[in-house]
Amino acid sequence: MSKQPVIIGVGGGSGSGKTTVVNRILEGIGEDNIVLIQHDSYYRDLSHLKLEERKKQNFDHPASLETELMIRHVDALKNGYQVEVPVYDFAAHTRSNETIKVSPQEIILLDGILILNEPELREKMDIKIFVDTDDDVRLLRRIKRDIMERERDLEGVMHQYEKFVRPMHLEFVEPSKRYADIIIPRGGENHVALDMVIATIREKLTT
């Protein structure tokens, strides 16, 4: 690549609609021009613990993620190098032995609830987006996702939400909103805001 890639961060609470926003950006700009890096891929491997112990961990605290590796990968992509992103098993709470090879593109799109909380990661972003959605909507979406996609039961999801998700959201995620350049209320339903985001990204690509 002849010029430095544009780095975009999409943060916001669990179930806020970040995935919809990310998908809208991919559709609006074109997937061929974007590499998507998800913070969730960098959960620390817990295979040294028994499964019951793994389930008790606080996965919403910044320490649960190997952000330092993600930062190294972003730097490598920015400088034109291919990276191997970890694959995380959310049912077993372990990293797979496999990785996904990712090549540099014009846009590096970062996605995760805690990415705007991380100063070193935040400083690398050209555009910082926070997806803002009501708590009750986010909870319902999280219940649906964790049961259908991550093989959790309702009791476990609610326990995790009350013990970890909500307290960590209030301590780390919500305060990170102040670092955002763009705040999108109602997430993926806010078509006007999404159109503005896509226009801003296109402008960045041409400057």
C-alpha positions in Angstrom: 0.0 0.0 0.0 1.3 3.4 -0.9 -0.3 5.3 2.0 -1.1 4.5 5.6 -4.4 2.7 6.2 -7.3 4.4 7.9 -7.8 2.9 11.4 -11.4 2.9 12.7 -12.5 1.8 16.1 -16.1 0.7 16.9 -16.8 0.5 20.6 -19.9 0.3 22.8 -21.6 -1.9 25.3 -22.3 -5.6 24.9 -25.4 -6.0 22.7 -25.3 -2.3 21.6 -25.4 -3.1 17.9 -21.7 -2.8 17.1 -21.9 -5.8 14.7 -24.7 -4.1 12.7 -22.7 -0.9 12.5 -19.5 -2.9 11.5 -21.5 -4.8 8.8 -23.0 -1.5 7.5 -19.5 -0.1 7.1 -18.3 -3.2 5.3 -21.3 -3.0 3.0 -20.9 0.8 2.4 -17.2 0.8 1.8 -16.6 -2.6 0.4 -15.2 -5.7 2.1 -12.3 -5.9 -0.3 -10.9 -2.6 1.2 -11.3 -3.5 4.8 -9.7 -5.8 7.3 -11.8 -6.5 10.4 -10.0 -7.2 13.7 -12.2 -8.1 16.7 -11.0 -7.6 20.2 -12.9 -10.8 21.2 -10.4 -12.8 19.3 -7.8 -11.9 21.8 -9.3 -13.3 25.0 -6.6 -15.0 27.0 -6.4 -18.8 26.8 -7.8 -20.4 29.9 -7.0 -24.0 29.0 -4.8 -24.3 32.2 -8.0 -24.1 34.3 -10.8 -26.6 34.7 -14.0 -25.7 32.7 -16.0 -24.8 35.8 -13.2 -22.4 36.8 -13.1 -20.9 33.3 -16.8 -20.1 33.5 -16.3 -18.1 36.7 -13.8 -15.7 35.1 -14.6 -12.0 34.5 -14.6 -11.7 30.7 -15.7 -8.1 30.8 -12.5 -6.8 32.5 -9.7 -5.4 30.3 -7.3 -7.8 31.9 -9.1 -10.8 30.3 -7.9 -9.7 26.8 -4.4 -9.8 25.4 -4.7 -6.3 24.0 -0.9 -6.0 23.7 -1.0 -8.7 21.0 -3.8 -6.9 19.2 -1.8 -3.7 19.3 1.2 -5.5 17.8 -1.0 -6.9 15.0 -2.5 -3.5 14.2 1.1 -2.0 14.0 2.1 -4.9 11.7 -0.9 -4.4 9.4 -0.3 -0.7 9.4 3.2 -1.3 8.1 2.1 -3.7 5.4 2.7 -7.1 7.1 0.3 -10.1 7.3 -0.7 -11.3 10.8 -2.2 -14.4 12.3 -5.2 -13.5 14.5 -6.2 -16.0 17.3 -9.4 -18.0 17.1 -11.3 -18.2 20.4 -13.8 -20.9 21.5 -16.4 -19.1 23.5 -18.1 -22.3 24.7 -14.8 -23.8 26.1 -13.2 -20.4 26.9 -10.0 -21.5 25.2 -8.0 -20.5 22.2 -7.9 -22.8 19.2 -4.7 -24.1 17.8 -5.7 -22.5 14.5 -5.3 -18.9 13.6 -6.7 -16.7 10.8 -4.2 -15.1 8.4 -5.1 -11.4 7.8 -3.5 -9.2 5.2 -3.2 -5.4 5.2 -6.0 -3.3 3.6 -6.8 0.4 3.1 -9.0 0.3 6.2 -8.3 -1.5 9.5 -11.6 -1.8 11.4 -11.4 -2.6 15.1 -14.4 -3.9 17.0 -14.9 -4.5 20.7 -16.6 -3.2 23.9 -13.3 -2.2 25.5 -11.2 -0.8 22.6 -11.9 2.8 23.4 -10.8 2.2 27.0 -7.3 1.2 25.9 -5.1 4.4 25.5 -2.4 2.8 23.3 -5.0 1.3 21.0 -7.2 4.4 21.0 -4.2 6.6 19.9 -3.8 4.6 16.7 -7.4 5.2 15.6 -8.2 7.9 13.0 -12.0 7.6 13.7 -13.4 6.5 17.0 -17.1 5.4 17.1 -19.2 4.6 20.1 -22.5 2.7 19.6 -24.9 3.8 22.3 -28.0 1.7 23.1 -30.4 1.4 26.1 -29.4 -1.1 28.8 -32.6 -3.2 28.5 -32.1 -3.6 24.7 -28.5 -4.6 25.2 -29.4 -7.2 27.8 -32.0 -8.9 25.7 -29.6 -9.0 22.7 -26.9 -10.5 24.9 -29.2 -13.2 26.3 -30.2 -14.2 22.8 -26.6 -14.2 21.5 -25.1 -16.1 24.4 -27.8 -18.8 24.4 -27.9 -19.3 20.6 -24.3 -18.7 19.6 -22.2 -19.4 22.7 -24.0 -22.4 24.2 -24.9 -20.7 27.5 -28.0 -21.2 29.6 -30.3 -18.4 30.8 -29.3 -18.7 34.4 -25.6 -18.5 33.6 -26.1 -15.5 31.3 -28.0 -13.6 33.9 -25.5 -14.4 36.6 -22.7 -13.2 34.4 -24.5 -10.0 33.5 -25.3 -9.1 37.2 -21.9 -10.0 38.5 -19.6 -8.9 35.7 -21.1 -7.4 32.6 -23.1 -4.5 34.2 -20.4 -3.4 36.7 -17.6 -3.6 34.1 -19.8 -1.6 31.6 -20.2 1.2 34.2 -16.5 1.1 35.2 -14.9 0.8 31.8 -17.2 0.9 28.8 -19.5 3.8 29.5 -16.7 6.2 30.5 -14.9 5.4 27.2 -17.7 7.1 25.3 -16.0 10.5 26.0 -13.2 9.5 23.7 -15.4 8.9 20.7 -15.4 11.2 17.7 -18.8 9.9 16.7 -21.6 8.6 19.0 -24.3 6.5 17.3 -27.5 6.4 19.4 -29.8 3.3 18.7 -26.9 1.5 16.9 -27.7 -0.1 13.6 -31.2 1.4 13.5 -29.7 4.9 13.1 -29.4 5.1 9.3 -28.7 8.8 9.2 -25.7 8.4 11.6 -24.4 5.4 9.6 -24.6 7.3 6.4 -22.6 10.1 8.0 -20.0 7.6 9.2 -19.6 6.1 5.8 -19.2 9.5 4.2 -16.5 10.4 6.8 -14.6 7.2 6.0 -14.8 7.8 2.3 -13.4 11.3 2.8 -10.5 10.0 4.9 -9.7 7.5 2.1 -9.3 10.3 -0.4 -7.2 12.7 1.7 
